[in-house]
């Protein structure tokens, strides 16, 4: 029997639906290694059973124990709801308040089968980016949201709905934490164990905060990265005939093919999972596909000569592609790739994020379960080969950067030659993070991945928001005193939003991403709110952003890799940002351990902010969005970033109540060196 939205809001079904086996119609997460002791296995099953009345424990205990044994985690497959999982228009949700309906809209989009990587395991993207830990939690949160009033706040503990608590209309309706564990217990092994027991969860970034908008969410950032890589490394805005080789066509990495075409280059993306490759090909985000290395070389040469933008998906291991490029270079003296990167899920390299060379996905998954130590050894050998090929091609003229997916970190752990000769820290790699060379400058100018979702679900509303956003940018470009750096960003972003509709970027909810700075975000939010009030937009708009933003994430291997004052490993910015958003008007906030670079390597946070045409919504947007950007710019300025210093100084001119502590840079390092020598410290 097909369920209704009202059925979904009734709490855990009683009587329970019949047991069900894994569906063969959707891709599934690999086995989750956990190394639980016998005592911990008892805890894992007991923890799962506590969601159900004791009269059901006998029936469910064996079922849950079998799931733990067979899949490494208890997902509660029998509770997968028989309903089309998608973002329904908010007026269809049986809620008391619009904010709760908006949250439901976002949750169901994250679990939509065309959006989620492993929908039945509640994984949205990144291999292990969970929305919830099990399906009981989904039913409970839907029930709580349907009952929520404007003076209640729902607390979510790593996927677990802790409860609805009295608060106030000014407070967030939802506060999410994921993976908040004691620092000395934040290792990958700790994560495996805690996740298996159902007590913690890896929310990635926008999976566990319910703000994922499909692969479009990273298309704009990837496009900007490739375009600016061309500007920085190739000294050109014209990428026609230039070859960009990378890997991964999953939840986030799936954007790479589309981004390559928009940027105008020849994009080659390797993917070992045929279902993921076919999914992107069916969506039109991959133009051509092949499983033959010889055919791949022929295609690259053909499109390179024609100077035609194209995305080519290669079914196979990325190491095979790089080694084939080395072979061509050695035999023909031609270095085919101009640019290179990687977007495999190296934050979980030994749990399905990176597979060994020379074996199929099925063989690798079987080995991962049966002999995890051997699997890990083969993964690390593959990473070494991966780097060896990249090093040779880089010496021949290719430019490579790390995409912040922990590739260089894990390659270093595997013993690959990735460190600088004079490395002084664990993130002193011979290749830059794309934040260090490209996105860091953009973040320091205050620009980052702003997003919005039209809660009506209407395409016409999204088209209207595109038009409004473009008009805002056009007006910003008319302002006097804009620096050339900021103007370049505005012009790139104007082109993006004006062409967004024709690129068919929507997968799931009616959403858009647009890199914008503080002035742009606030102006766009005010313009949207006015349009809702006037009826030009038919329903509320949910504002959000990627956690990978100006202020949202502290990670020495990505977002703060261009912070050189010693604070790259500090997480004050992300924590302060979440707290600050919560009392400045956010509808919901989230704070996560892990995301992008892996568990224990990142602290990141995000928000959702519903605007509905009211004066109150405008006030919240102005206050919260201003803080949400200026916090990170101020921190980057204090670290000595010149772009950030200029940006926050300009912000203070425009806001009299903004007072930021500014750095007095040491321009003559000999003063410090002499002082250290005189004090016998060097």
Buried (B, 14 or more C-beta within 10 A) or exposed (E): EEBEBEBBBBBBBEEBEEEEEBEEEBBBBBBBBBEBEEEBBEBBBBBBBEBBEEEBBEEBBEBBBEBBEEBBBBBBBBBBBEBEBBBBBBBBBBBBBBBBBBBBBBBBBBBBBBBBBBBBBBBBBBBBBBBBBBBBBBBBBBBBBBBBEBEBBBBBBBBBBBEBEEBEEEBBBBBBBBBEBEEEEBEBEBBBBBBBBBBBBBBBBBBBBBBBBBBBBBBBBBBBBBBBBBBBBBEEEEBBBBBBBBBBBBBBBBBBBBBBBBBBBBBBBBBBBBEBBBBBBEBEBBBBBBEEBEEBBEBBBEBBEEBBBBBBBBBBBBBBBBBBBBEBBEEEEEBBBBBBBBBBBBBBBBBBBBBBBBBEBEEBBBBBBEEBEEBBBBBBBBBBBBBBBBBBBBEBEBBBBBBBBBBBBBBBBBEBEBBEEEEEEEBEBBBBBBBBBBBBBBBBBBBBBBBBBBBBBBEEBBBBBBBBBBBBBEEBEEEEEBEEBBEBBBEBBBEBBBEBBEBEBBBBBBBBBBBBBBBBBBBBBBBBBBBBBEEBBBBBBBBBBBBBBBBBBBBBBBBBBBBEEEBBBBBEBBBBBBEBBBBBBBBBBBBBBBBBBBBBBBBBBBBBBBBBBBEBBBEBBBBBBBBBBBBBBBBBBBBBBEBBBBBBEBBBEEEEEBEBEEEEEEEEEEEEEEEEEEEEEE
